[in-house]
Amino acid sequence: MSSSITVHRKFTLGTVDPRLFGGFIEHMGRVVHEGIFEPGHPAADPAGLRQDVLALVRELGTPVTRYPGGNFVSGYNWEDGVGPAKNRPAKLDLAWKALETNTFGTNEFMDWCKHANTTPMMAVNLGTRGPDEARNLLEYCNHPGGSYWSDLRRKHGYEQPHNIKLWCLGNEMDGPWQIGHKTAQEYGRVAAETAKVMKWTDPSIELVACGSSGSHMPTFGAWEDTVLEHTYDHIDYISIHRYYGNPKDETPGYLALSDEMDRFIKNVVAVCDSVGARKKSTKKLMLSFDEWNVWFHSIGQEKNSPEWSVARPLLEDVYTMEDALLVGSMLITLLNNADRVKIGCIAQTVNVIAPIMTRKGGGAWRQTIFSPFSLTSKYGGGEVLRQVVECPRYDAVHTGDALSPGSIVTHLPHTPLLTSASIYNAEPGEVVVFAVNRDLANAQEVRIDLLGFAPGAVIEWQTLHHADLKAVNTEDEERVKPAQAQGATPAAGVVKAVLPAASWNMLRIKVG
């Protein structure tokens, strides 16, 4: 079976924002406690930050990290998480039915960011709170001094402002599960007023408003339209969230879901541009895909987890080889929409539906989805090239949703067996092709035509492949990991490679 990818140097889609490869740290499950923060662990520093986890986070490569939620933020009082740790109150976290000690808060997160080589994407609570608390947090974090909240930060040992530039106006406020759930009108008004006072406090910040919690929401589309009527002139991004699962074990349909993700993105872009046109605005609103991942393995496991406990284990999906294929394909979808999607956050970074897992008092390891993310983050920067892809296709059907098994049927006719993204990075002079062969039984010979370039050697070809699609990684054994492949042949402006069945691939090609 053969396929082809054709690109031209002069035909580009957009520039990749490094923040497309972001992470997410929420006070949920074992993300913070027993994840990034575990005082007394053999690998922890004096502040309780696990150095083994930090090393993996740096390897993962997340230039931005969203914090502190997620559903958690809609009931969070940020003041509980600053000041001397011994004076901080323990509180019931209603979002996840856990006990939050508040020993890790805003300043500890900022310290962690410095060690993790990441920048913060801070969320404010628009569930139980509003504009006043949001502007106070911003003043605490960003104002140099001389005011009540900025001087309080200095009293807490942080003389210099944190200068947080990226802020989320709440989280998933369209969801009935959310503390302080609002209608689109209610949220649009409070988000607009919050945006105004925050930008009056610090005009240099960027703001993200809540879009729909997923394309499956009954209010999807109408929610964005109404919210943007209120907020369009005050914000910079609208958020987009999506999780996928395979509860019926329908692998061909499951691997096609990144195409549904592409459709979701384009539908949100259409609503944004519709509102902009009605407002006769010259502004082009961008998207923040700040929650995405595979999530289904752990559904129901919370019933075995004790409520109102610290670090209550939740959503600890153990990922398989086929999950890595879908995550790699979702990254390809993000790249192919890099003209409008500027921020992306895999949810989450550690332990909770995460590429990194830890054991309390023990080790930290890479899940199967780790490598497609880390390699795409490392080599996926530059200009996205427009592609013409010719390959065999199949009709994909998938039953069930990550959170509603059996209730949603997705039809994706004419799904390509090859999904790919091609990136030109001028500084090192290379074209990087990311490609997933969705054919479960057959290898694909792929011809890559690099028009307008002078192709040289193939610098490297990494492939992720395992004979068992259900193979997983453990603390003791990394069964699913990329390997160097051989046999990609460049000649006369063309590179040919045979991609194994059911494989994720990255080819770096030197170009003039």
C-alpha positions in Angstrom: 0.0 0.0 0.0 1.4 3.4 -0.9 0.6 7.0 0.0 2.1 10.4 -0.8 2.6 13.8 1.0 3.3 16.8 -1.1 4.4 20.2 0.3 5.9 23.4 -1.1 8.2 25.8 0.6 6.0 28.8 -0.3 2.7 27.3 0.9 2.5 27.6 4.6 -0.5 27.5 7.0 0.9 29.3 10.1 3.6 29.5 12.7 3.6 27.2 15.6 3.3 28.9 19.0 5.5 27.0 21.5 2.6 27.2 23.9 0.8 24.7 21.8 2.6 22.0 23.8 1.4 23.0 27.2 0.7 21.0 30.4 -1.9 21.2 33.2 -1.5 21.0 37.0 -4.8 20.9 38.8 -5.4 20.2 42.5 -7.0 16.9 41.7 -6.1 13.3 42.6 -2.4 12.9 42.9 -1.3 15.6 40.5 0.1 17.9 43.2 0.3 15.8 46.3 2.3 12.7 45.6 2.9 14.0 42.1 5.0 17.1 41.8 5.0 17.8 45.5 5.9 15.2 48.1 7.9 16.4 51.1 10.0 13.6 52.5 10.4 11.7 49.3 14.0 10.6 48.6 14.0 12.7 45.4 12.4 15.8 46.9 14.2 19.1 47.5 13.8 21.0 50.7 10.7 22.6 49.3 9.1 19.2 48.7 9.4 19.3 44.9 10.2 15.9 43.4 13.3 16.3 41.3 12.7 13.0 39.4 9.3 14.3 38.3 10.8 17.7 37.4 13.4 15.9 35.2 10.6 14.1 33.3 8.5 17.3 33.0 11.5 19.1 31.4 12.0 16.1 29.1 8.3 16.2 28.2 8.6 19.9 27.1 5.7 22.0 28.3 6.5 25.7 27.7 3.2 26.7 29.5 1.3 25.0 32.4 -2.3 25.7 33.3 -3.1 26.0 37.1 -4.9 25.5 39.5 -7.9 24.0 37.6 -10.0 22.7 36.1 -13.1 22.1 38.1 -11.1 22.7 41.3 -10.7 26.4 40.5 -14.5 27.1 40.6 -14.5 26.6 44.4 -11.0 27.8 45.2 -10.1 30.7 47.4 -6.7 31.6 46.3 -5.9 33.4 49.6 -6.0 30.0 51.3 -2.8 29.0 49.4 -0.5 31.8 50.2 1.4 32.9 53.3 3.0 30.6 55.9 2.0 27.0 55.2 1.3 26.3 58.9 -1.4 28.9 58.9 -3.2 27.7 55.8 -6.6 26.1 56.3 -7.5 22.6 55.1 -10.7 22.8 53.0 -13.2 20.3 51.5 -12.7 20.3 47.7 -16.3 19.8 46.4 -15.2 19.3 42.8 -13.4 16.1 43.5 -14.6 15.2 47.1 -11.1 15.4 48.5 -9.4 17.2 51.3 -7.2 20.1 50.1 -4.4 21.0 52.6 -3.4 24.2 50.7 0.2 23.5 51.6 0.9 24.0 47.9 -0.4 27.2 46.4 0.4 30.1 44.1 3.9 30.9 45.1 4.9 27.2 45.3 3.6 26.7 41.8 5.6 29.7 40.6 8.7 28.2 42.1 7.9 24.8 40.5 7.5 26.6 37.1 11.0 27.9 37.3 12.4 24.4 37.9 10.2 22.9 35.2 11.2 25.4 32.5 7.6 26.4 32.0 5.5 29.5 32.3 2.2 29.8 34.1 -1.3 30.0 32.7 -3.3 31.0 35.8 -7.0 30.5 36.2 -9.3 32.6 38.3 -12.5 31.4 40.1 -15.6 32.6 38.3 -17.8 29.9 39.9 -18.2 31.0 43.6 -16.3 34.3 43.1 -16.0 37.1 40.6 -14.2 40.2 39.3 -13.0 41.5 42.7 -11.2 38.4 43.7 -9.7 38.0 40.2 -8.2 41.5 40.2 -6.9 41.0 43.7 -5.1 37.8 42.7 -3.7 39.6 39.6 -2.5 42.5 41.8 -0.9 40.0 44.2 1.0 38.3 41.4 1.9 41.1 39.0 2.0 44.5 40.7 5.5 45.6 41.8 4.6 47.0 45.2 3.0 49.8 47.2 -0.5 48.3 47.2 -2.2 46.0 49.7 -2.0 42.8 47.7 1.4 43.4 46.1 2.9 44.2 49.5 1.3 41.1 50.9 3.2 39.0 48.3 6.4 40.8 49.3 5.6 40.0 53.0 5.3 36.4 51.9 8.9 36.4 50.6 8.4 37.3 46.9 9.9 40.7 46.5 9.7 40.7 42.7 6.3 40.3 40.9 5.5 37.0 39.2 4.5 38.8 36.0 2.0 36.1 34.9 0.9 37.0 31.4 -1.7 34.4 30.6 -5.0 34.0 32.5 -8.1 31.9 32.2 -11.5 33.4 33.1 -12.9 30.4 34.9 -13.3 26.8 33.7 -16.1 25.0 31.9 -18.8 27.3 33.1 -21.3 25.7 30.7 -21.2 22.4 32.6 -23.9 21.5 35.2 -21.1 19.7 37.1 -19.3 23.0 37.6 -19.5 24.8 40.9 -21.3 28.1 40.0 -22.5 26.8 36.7 -23.9 29.6 34.6 -25.9 30.3 31.5 -24.1 31.7 28.5 -25.6 35.1 29.3 -24.6 35.0 32.9 -21.0 33.8 32.2 -20.6 36.2 29.3 -21.4 39.2 31.5 -19.2 38.2 34.4 -16.3 37.3 32.1 -16.5 40.6 30.3 -16.5 42.6 33.6 -13.7 40.5 35.0 -11.7 40.9 31.8 -12.1 44.7 32.0 -10.8 45.1 35.6 -8.0 42.7 35.0 -6.7 44.5 31.9 -7.1 47.8 33.8 -4.9 46.3 36.5 -2.3 45.0 34.0 -2.8 45.8 30.3 0.0 43.5 29.3 -1.9 40.2 30.1 -3.7 37.9 27.7 -7.1 36.4 28.6 -8.9 33.2 27.8 -12.7 32.9 28.0 -14.5 29.6 28.5 -15.9 28.0 25.4 -17.9 24.8 25.4 -16.7 21.8 27.5 -16.9 19.7 24.3 -18.7 19.4 21.0 -21.1 17.0 22.6 -22.6 19.7 24.8 -26.2 20.5 23.9 -25.4 24.2 24.1 -22.3 23.9 21.8 -22.1 26.7 19.3 -24.9 28.8 20.9 -22.7 29.1 24.0 -19.7 30.4 22.1 -21.9 32.8 20.1 -23.5 34.3 23.2 -20.3 34.5 25.3 -18.4 36.1 22.5 -21.1 38.7 22.0 -20.1 40.0 25.5 -16.4 39.3 25.6 -15.1 39.5 22.0 -13.5 42.9 22.5 -11.9 42.1 25.9 -10.3 38.7 25.4 -7.6 37.1 23.3 -8.6 33.4 23.2 -11.6 31.2 23.7 -11.0 27.8 25.2 -11.8 24.4 23.7 -11.8 21.0 25.6 -12.1 17.4 24.3 -11.4 14.0 25.6 -11.6 10.7 23.7 -12.0 7.1 24.8 -12.4 3.6 23.4 -15.0 1.9 25.7 -16.3 -0.5 23.0 -12.8 -1.5 21.8 -13.4 -0.2 18.3 -9.8 0.6 17.4 -10.2 1.7 13.7 -12.9 4.2 14.7 -11.0 5.2 17.8 -7.9 6.1 15.8 -10.1 8.3 13.5 -11.2 10.5 16.3 -8.5 13.1 15.8 -10.4 13.9 12.6 -13.4 14.7 14.8 -11.1 16.9 16.8 -10.2 18.8 13.6 -13.9 19.3 12.8 -14.5 20.6 16.3 -11.8 23.2 16.0 -13.0 24.4 12.6 -16.6 24.7 14.0 -15.4 26.9 16.9 -13.3 29.0 14.5 -16.4 29.5 12.3 -18.4 30.8 15.3 -15.6 33.1 16.3 -15.4 34.6 12.8 -19.1 34.9 12.6 -19.2 37.0 15.8 -16.2 39.0 14.6 -18.0 39.7 11.3 -21.2 40.8 13.1 -19.1 43.2 15.2 -17.3 44.4 12.1 -14.1 43.7 14.0 -10.6 43.5 12.4 -9.6 41.3 15.3 -9.1 37.6 14.7 -9.8 35.6 17.8 -7.5 32.6 18.6 -8.2 29.3 20.3 -6.8 27.8 23.5 -7.2 24.0 23.4 -6.4 23.9 27.1 -7.7 20.4 27.9 -7.3 17.4 25.7 -6.3 13.8 26.0 -7.4 10.2 26.1 -9.7 9.5 29.1 -11.7 6.3 29.7 -9.7 3.6 31.3 -10.3 4.9 34.8 -14.0 5.7 34.6 -15.7 4.4 37.7 -12.5 3.8 39.7 -13.3 6.7 41.9 -15.9 4.5 43.7 -12.9 2.6 45.3 -11.2 5.8 46.4 -11.9 7.2 49.9 -13.7 10.6 49.8 -12.4 13.6 51.7 -8.8 12.3 51.8 -5.6 14.1 50.8 -4.4 13.0 47.3 -7.4 10.9 46.7 -6.5 8.7 43.7 -8.6 9.7 40.7 -8.5 9.2 36.9 -5.2 7.3 36.8 -5.5 5.9 33.3 -2.8 3.4 32.3 -2.2 4.1 28.6 -1.7 1.6 25.8 0.1 1.6 22.5 -3.2 2.5 20.7 -3.7 5.4 23.0 -0.2 6.7 22.0 -1.3 6.5 18.4 -4.4 8.7 19.0 -2.4 11.2 21.1 0.2 11.4 18.4 -2.7 12.0 15.9 -4.2 14.7 18.1 -0.9 16.5 18.2 -0.9 16.3 14.4 -4.4 17.9 14.4 -3.2 20.7 16.7 -0.2 21.4 14.3 -2.5 21.4 11.3 -4.6 24.1 13.0 -1.7 26.2 14.3 -2.9 29.2 12.4 -5.8 29.5 14.9 -4.9 27.2 17.9 -2.1 29.0 19.7 -2.3 27.3 23.1 -2.8 23.6 24.0 -2.6 21.8 27.3 -2.5 18.1 27.6 -4.6 17.2 30.7 -2.9 16.5 32.9 0.8 16.4 33.4 1.3 13.9 36.3 -0.8 10.9 37.5 -4.3 12.1 36.5 -4.8 11.1 32.8 -1.1 11.9 32.4 2.0 11.1 30.4 4.0 10.9 33.7 3.1 8.5 36.6 4.6 8.3 40.1 4.4 6.0 43.1 4.2 7.5 46.5 7.7 7.2 48.0 8.8 5.4 44.8 9.7 6.0 41.2 8.4 8.1 38.3 8.0 6.8 34.8 6.9 7.6 31.2 3.5 6.4 30.0 3.1 5.3 26.4 1.8 8.7 25.4 4.9 10.5 26.7 7.2 10.1 23.6 4.8 11.3 20.9 4.3 14.5 23.0 7.9 15.1 24.0 9.3 14.6 20.4 6.5 16.7 18.9 7.2 19.5 21.4 10.9 19.3 20.8 10.9 19.2 17.0 7.4 20.6 16.0 8.4 24.3 16.0 8.4 26.4 12.9 6.1 26.9 9.9 3.3 24.4 9.3 3.3 23.5 5.6 0.1 23.0 3.7 -0.1 19.4 2.5 -1.7 17.4 -0.2 -2.0 13.9 1.1 -3.1 11.0 -1.1 -3.7 7.7 0.6 -6.3 4.9 0.9 -9.3 5.7 3.1 -11.9 3.8 5.2 -15.3 4.6 6.7 -14.8 4.9 10.5 -17.6 4.5 13.0 -17.0 4.9 16.8 -19.5 4.2 19.5 -19.3 5.9 22.9 -17.6 9.0 24.2 -14.8 9.4 26.8 -17.4 10.4 29.4 -20.6 9.0 28.0 -20.0 5.4 26.8 -22.5 4.2 24.3 -24.4 7.5 24.1 -22.6 9.0 21.1 -21.9 7.5 17.7 -19.4 9.3 15.6 -19.4 8.7 11.8 -16.2 9.7 10.0 -16.6 8.5 6.4 -13.5 8.5 4.0 -11.0 8.7 6.9 -7.5 8.7 5.6 -5.3 5.8 6.7 -2.4 8.2 6.9 -2.6 11.4 9.0 0.4 13.7 9.0 1.7 17.2 9.6 4.8 18.8 8.0 6.8 21.5 9.6 9.6 23.7 8.2 12.1 24.9 10.8 14.3 27.4 9.0 16.9 27.8 11.8 18.3 24.3 11.7 17.2 23.9 8.0 15.0 20.9 8.3 11.5 19.7 7.4 9.9 17.5 10.1 7.1 15.1 9.1 4.9 13.6 11.8 2.8 10.7 10.5 0.5 8.0 11.9 -0.2 4.9 9.9 -3.8 4.0 11.0 -3.7 0.7 9.0 -3.7 -2.0 11.7 -2.5 -4.7 9.4 -0.3 -3.2 6.6 2.7 -1.1 6.3 2.5 2.0 4.1 5.2 3.2 1.7 5.0 7.0 1.9 6.5 9.3 -0.7 7.3 12.8 0.6 7.6 15.4 -2.2 9.5 18.4 -0.9 8.8 21.0 -3.6 10.8 24.3 -3.3 13.4 22.6 -1.1 16.7 20.9 -1.8 16.4 17.8 0.4 19.4 16.3 1.9 19.9 13.4 4.3 17.3 12.1 6.7 18.7 13.3 10.0 16.6 10.8 12.0 13.5 8.7 11.8 11.9 7.8 15.1 9.0 5.3 15.1 6.7 4.2 17.8 5.3 0.7 17.2 4.4 -2.4 19.2 2.9 -5.7 18.0 0.5 -5.6 21.0 -1.8 -2.5 20.7 -2.7 -3.0 24.4 0.9 -2.9 25.6 1.5 -0.5 28.5 4.5 0.9 30.4 5.1 0.3 34.1 7.5 1.6 36.7 9.7 -1.4 36.0 9.5 -1.7 32.2 9.1 0.8 29.4 7.7 -1.6 26.8 6.4 1.2 24.4 9.1 3.6 23.4 10.4 5.1 20.2 13.2 3.5 18.2 15.4 4.6 15.4 14.2 3.3 12.1 16.3 2.8 9.0 15.6 2.8 5.3 14.2 6.3 4.5 15.8 7.2 1.1 16.1 10.8 -0.2 16.5 11.2 -4.0 15.6 13.9 -6.5 13.5 16.0 -4.1 11.7 13.0 -2.7 12.0 11.0 0.5 10.5 7.5 0.7 9.9 5.6 3.8 7.9 2.5 4.8 5.8 3.1 7.9 5.0 0.1 10.0 1.4 -0.9 10.5 -0.2 1.0 13.4 2.8 3.3 14.0 3.6 6.9 14.9 6.6 8.3 13.1 8.8 11.4 13.0 11.1 12.0 10.1 13.6 14.9 10.3 14.9 15.8 6.8 17.8 18.2 6.1 16.8 20.8 3.5 18.5 23.7 1.7 
